[in-house]
Amino acid sequence: MDALFLNQLFNGASLASLYLLAALGLALSFGLMRVINMAHGEMLMLGGYLAWMTLLAVPGALGIILAIPVAFIGAAAMGGLIQSTLIRRLSARPLDTLLATWGVSLILQQGARDLFGAVGVEVRAPEWLTGNFVLAGVTLPSARLFIILIAALVLGGLALLLLKTRIGLLVRAVNQDRMMASASGIDVRRVDFTVFCLGSGVAGLAGVMLALLGPVTPNVGQSYIIPAFLVVVMGGLGSIVGTTASAIILGLFAALAQIFVDVSVAQMLLLVFVILFIQVRPQGVIAVKTRQLDA
């Protein structure tokens, strides 16, 4: 039982890393723009397919290293296209934005189905990601350790970007008070575009990590978009710290629940847990404070 618990604890940490990578983009875009992007899961799918194509062209260790920036740039470019052509024009109408991005989601899924087929494609990970480490009787798959490492690096890089760079300063200013930031001469639309591209790129990177664990299918993003929304809502809308804490809590909860129940029941319990948590603490794990007035 101890070995099973420790194994599930480790699986929970790797699941939390995937939740975090999937949810960071949503936290950024919703926190800054108050936009619910229903096509966010398809950025994960795009990242997975780009990783598959990169590893076909450059197999081995170099391929997986190249796949990370390729997926990031490809998903960021797709996110930029969606933001500039669709979301920017509908940002004042949240319901229209939700429906429009849902339509984009369906279009991207069908496009992937036409291009790659309905059957999933397998990403051949390099040998150093296919082994296991055994520590105190606990089996630690190399791929899951790699996912945890990448999530930590992305989180650290994002924190440095937001806290130590000019673009981070602009993002924080717009998040605090959009109208005052615009009146101060900040190009709010450019900040929105940059943040949306960044969030989409991180989701594409999450797709690379998903591809190491299983086949990439046109619907692969849908498996993680609901947990990602739950992470963002529970963390406190727009809070990176809250999103991180929420991803860890929900990842561990989902993994440990599977000791006692099957996966489908664990997902249901996860939803019930988030609902109860929001009832007790509506502002989420971390309350986000802004100076802007609600319209």
C-alpha positions as CSV (number, residue, x, y, z in Angstrom):
1,M,0.0,0.0,0.0
2,D,2.9,2.4,0.8
3,A,4.5,1.7,-2.6
4,L,1.1,2.2,-4.4
5,F,0.6,5.5,-2.5
6,L,4.0,6.8,-3.4
7,N,3.6,5.8,-7.0
8,Q,0.3,7.7,-7.2
9,L,1.8,10.6,-5.4
10,F,4.5,10.8,-8.2
11,N,1.8,10.3,-10.9
12,G,-0.1,13.2,-9.2
13,A,2.9,15.4,-9.5
14,S,3.3,14.7,-13.2
15,L,-0.5,15.1,-13.8
16,A,-0.3,18.4,-11.9
17,S,2.5,19.5,-14.3
18,L,0.3,18.7,-17.3
19,Y,-2.6,20.6,-15.7
20,L,-0.3,23.5,-15.0
21,L,1.0,23.7,-18.6
22,A,-2.5,23.4,-20.0
23,A,-3.9,26.0,-17.6
24,L,-1.2,28.7,-17.7
25,G,-2.4,30.1,-21.1
26,L,-6.0,30.2,-19.9
27,A,-5.0,32.0,-16.7
28,L,-3.0,34.6,-18.7
29,S,-5.7,35.2,-21.3
30,F,-8.7,35.3,-19.0
31,G,-6.9,37.2,-16.3
32,L,-5.8,39.9,-18.7
33,M,-8.6,39.9,-21.4
34,R,-11.5,38.2,-19.6
35,V,-11.7,35.9,-22.7
36,I,-12.8,32.3,-22.5
37,N,-11.0,30.5,-25.3
38,M,-12.7,27.3,-26.1
39,A,-10.1,26.5,-28.8
40,H,-7.3,26.4,-26.1
41,G,-7.3,22.5,-26.2
42,E,-6.6,22.6,-29.9
43,M,-3.3,24.4,-29.2
44,L,-2.3,21.3,-27.2
45,M,-3.3,19.1,-30.1
46,L,-1.3,21.3,-32.5
47,G,1.7,21.1,-30.3
48,G,1.4,17.3,-30.3
49,Y,1.2,17.0,-34.0
50,L,4.1,19.4,-34.5
51,A,6.2,17.3,-32.1
52,W,5.3,14.2,-34.1
53,M,6.4,15.8,-37.4
54,T,9.5,17.2,-35.9
55,L,10.5,13.8,-34.6
56,L,9.8,12.2,-38.0
57,A,12.2,14.7,-39.6
58,V,14.8,14.7,-36.8
59,P,14.6,11.5,-34.7
60,G,16.3,10.9,-31.4
61,A,17.3,13.3,-28.6
62,L,17.8,16.3,-30.8
63,G,14.3,15.8,-32.2
64,I,12.6,16.2,-28.9
65,I,14.7,19.2,-28.0
66,L,13.8,20.8,-31.4
67,A,10.1,19.8,-31.0
68,I,9.7,22.1,-27.9
69,P,10.4,25.4,-29.7
70,V,8.7,24.3,-32.9
71,A,5.5,23.5,-31.0
72,F,5.7,26.7,-29.0
73,I,6.2,28.9,-32.1
74,G,3.6,27.0,-34.1
75,A,0.9,27.2,-31.4
76,A,1.8,30.8,-30.6
77,A,1.4,31.7,-34.3
78,M,-2.0,30.0,-34.5
79,G,-3.0,31.8,-31.3
80,G,-1.9,35.1,-32.7
81,L,-4.0,34.4,-35.8
82,I,-7.1,33.6,-33.8
83,Q,-6.6,36.6,-31.5
84,S,-6.0,39.1,-34.3
85,T,-8.8,38.0,-36.6
86,L,-11.5,36.9,-34.2
87,I,-11.0,37.6,-30.5
88,R,-9.9,41.2,-30.9
89,R,-13.2,42.0,-32.7
90,L,-15.4,40.2,-30.2
91,S,-13.6,40.8,-26.9
92,A,-16.3,43.2,-25.7
93,R,-18.9,40.4,-26.1
94,P,-17.8,37.4,-24.0
95,L,-20.6,35.1,-25.0
96,D,-19.9,35.7,-28.7
97,T,-16.2,35.1,-28.1
98,L,-17.0,31.8,-26.3
99,L,-19.2,30.6,-29.2
100,A,-16.7,31.7,-31.9
101,T,-13.8,30.0,-30.3
102,W,-15.9,26.9,-29.9
103,G,-16.5,27.0,-33.6
104,V,-12.7,27.4,-34.2
105,S,-12.2,24.4,-32.0
106,L,-14.5,22.2,-34.1
107,I,-12.8,23.5,-37.3
108,L,-9.3,22.7,-36.0
109,Q,-10.4,19.2,-34.9
110,Q,-11.9,18.4,-38.3
111,G,-8.8,19.8,-40.0
112,A,-6.5,17.6,-38.0
113,R,-8.8,14.6,-38.7
114,D,-8.6,15.3,-42.5
115,L,-4.9,15.8,-42.5
116,F,-3.7,13.1,-40.0
117,G,-6.7,10.8,-39.8
118,A,-8.9,9.9,-36.9
119,V,-6.5,7.3,-35.5
120,G,-3.8,8.7,-33.2
121,V,-0.2,9.1,-34.3
122,E,2.6,7.8,-32.0
123,V,5.5,10.0,-31.1
124,R,8.7,7.9,-30.8
125,A,10.5,9.3,-27.8
126,P,14.3,9.0,-27.6
127,E,15.7,6.2,-25.5
128,W,16.6,8.3,-22.6
129,L,12.9,9.1,-22.1
130,T,11.7,5.5,-22.3
131,G,13.4,4.2,-19.2
132,N,12.6,4.1,-15.5
133,F,14.3,5.0,-12.3
134,V,13.5,3.1,-9.1
135,L,13.8,5.0,-5.9
136,A,12.7,3.5,-2.5
137,G,10.6,1.0,-4.3
138,V,8.8,3.7,-6.4
139,T,9.1,3.5,-10.2
140,L,9.7,6.9,-11.7
141,P,9.3,6.9,-15.5
142,S,11.8,9.2,-17.3
143,A,9.1,10.8,-19.5
144,R,7.1,11.9,-16.4
145,L,10.3,13.3,-14.7
146,F,11.0,15.2,-17.9
147,I,7.5,16.7,-17.9
148,I,7.9,17.8,-14.3
149,L,11.2,19.4,-15.2
150,I,9.8,21.2,-18.2
151,A,6.8,22.5,-16.2
152,A,9.1,23.9,-13.5
153,L,11.3,25.6,-16.2
154,V,8.3,27.1,-17.9
155,L,6.8,28.4,-14.6
156,G,10.2,29.9,-13.6
157,G,10.6,31.5,-17.0
158,L,7.1,32.9,-17.0
159,A,7.7,34.3,-13.5
160,L,10.9,36.0,-14.6
161,L,9.2,37.4,-17.7
162,L,6.3,38.9,-15.7
163,L,8.4,40.2,-12.9
164,K,11.7,41.3,-14.5
165,T,11.0,42.5,-18.0
166,R,9.3,45.5,-19.6
167,I,6.6,43.3,-21.2
168,G,5.9,41.9,-17.8
169,L,5.5,45.4,-16.4
170,L,3.1,46.3,-19.1
171,V,1.1,43.1,-18.6
172,R,0.8,43.8,-14.9
173,A,-0.3,47.4,-15.5
174,V,-3.0,46.3,-18.0
175,N,-4.2,43.6,-15.6
176,Q,-4.4,46.1,-12.7
177,D,-6.3,48.8,-14.6
178,R,-6.9,48.4,-18.3
179,M,-8.4,51.9,-18.8
180,M,-5.7,53.7,-16.9
181,A,-3.0,51.8,-18.7
182,S,-4.5,52.8,-22.0
183,A,-4.7,56.4,-20.9
184,S,-1.1,56.3,-19.9
185,G,-0.1,55.4,-23.5
186,I,0.3,51.7,-23.2
187,D,-0.8,49.8,-26.4
188,V,-3.3,47.6,-24.7
189,R,-4.1,45.7,-27.9
190,R,-0.5,44.8,-28.4
191,V,-0.2,43.6,-24.8
192,D,-3.3,41.4,-25.4
193,F,-1.9,40.0,-28.6
194,T,1.5,39.2,-26.9
195,V,-0.1,37.5,-23.9
196,F,-2.5,35.5,-26.0
197,C,0.4,34.3,-28.2
198,L,2.4,33.4,-25.1
199,G,-0.5,31.4,-23.6
200,S,-1.1,29.5,-26.8
201,G,2.6,28.8,-27.1
202,V,2.7,27.3,-23.6
203,A,-0.3,25.2,-24.5
204,G,1.6,23.9,-27.6
205,L,4.5,23.0,-25.4
206,A,2.0,21.1,-23.2
207,G,1.0,19.2,-26.3
208,V,4.6,18.0,-26.7
209,M,4.5,16.6,-23.2
210,L,1.2,14.9,-23.8
211,A,2.7,13.3,-26.9
212,L,5.3,11.6,-24.8
213,L,2.6,9.8,-22.8
214,G,0.2,8.6,-25.5
215,P,-1.0,8.9,-29.1
216,V,-1.9,12.3,-30.5
217,T,-5.4,12.4,-31.8
218,P,-7.7,15.3,-33.1
219,N,-9.5,15.2,-29.8
220,V,-6.5,14.9,-27.4
221,G,-6.9,18.5,-26.3
222,Q,-10.5,17.9,-25.1
223,S,-9.2,15.5,-22.4
224,Y,-7.4,18.3,-20.7
225,I,-9.3,21.5,-21.4
226,I,-12.0,20.8,-18.7
227,P,-9.4,20.1,-16.0
228,A,-7.5,23.2,-17.2
229,F,-10.6,25.4,-16.7
230,L,-11.2,23.9,-13.3
231,V,-7.6,24.7,-12.3
232,V,-8.0,28.3,-13.5
233,V,-11.4,28.8,-11.7
234,M,-10.2,27.2,-8.5
235,G,-6.8,29.1,-8.5
236,G,-8.4,32.5,-8.7
237,L,-9.0,33.9,-12.2
238,G,-5.8,35.4,-13.6
239,S,-3.5,34.4,-10.8
240,I,-0.4,32.5,-11.8
241,V,0.4,31.6,-8.2
242,G,-3.1,30.4,-7.6
243,T,-3.1,28.5,-10.9
244,T,0.1,26.7,-9.8
245,A,-1.3,25.8,-6.4
246,S,-4.6,24.7,-7.8
247,A,-2.9,22.5,-10.4
248,I,-0.9,20.8,-7.7
249,I,-3.9,20.3,-5.5
250,L,-6.1,18.9,-8.3
251,G,-3.4,16.7,-9.8
252,L,-2.7,15.1,-6.5
253,F,-6.4,14.7,-5.7
254,A,-7.1,13.1,-9.1
255,A,-4.2,10.6,-8.8
256,L,-4.8,9.7,-5.2
257,A,-8.5,9.2,-5.8
258,Q,-7.7,6.6,-8.4
259,I,-6.3,4.4,-5.6
260,F,-9.9,3.8,-4.4
261,V,-12.0,4.4,-7.6
262,D,-11.6,4.2,-11.4
263,V,-10.7,7.1,-13.6
264,S,-14.2,8.2,-14.6
265,V,-15.3,8.3,-10.9
266,A,-12.1,10.2,-10.0
267,Q,-12.9,12.8,-12.6
268,M,-16.4,13.2,-11.2
269,L,-15.0,13.6,-7.7
270,L,-12.6,16.2,-9.0
271,L,-15.5,18.3,-10.3
272,V,-17.4,17.9,-7.0
273,F,-14.3,18.9,-5.0
274,V,-13.9,22.1,-7.1
275,I,-17.6,23.0,-6.7
276,L,-17.4,22.6,-2.9
277,F,-14.1,24.5,-2.8
278,I,-15.6,27.5,-4.7
279,Q,-18.7,27.4,-2.4
280,V,-16.4,27.8,0.6
281,R,-13.9,30.2,-1.0
282,P,-15.5,31.9,-4.1
283,Q,-12.4,34.0,-4.8
284,G,-10.3,30.9,-5.4
285,V,-7.0,29.9,-3.8
286,I,-5.5,33.4,-4.5
287,A,-7.7,36.4,-4.7
288,V,-6.7,38.7,-7.6
289,K,-6.9,42.4,-6.8
290,T,-7.4,45.0,-9.5
291,R,-8.1,48.7,-9.5
292,Q,-10.4,48.7,-12.5
293,L,-14.1,49.3,-12.1
294,D,-16.5,46.7,-13.4
295,A,-18.7,47.9,-16.3
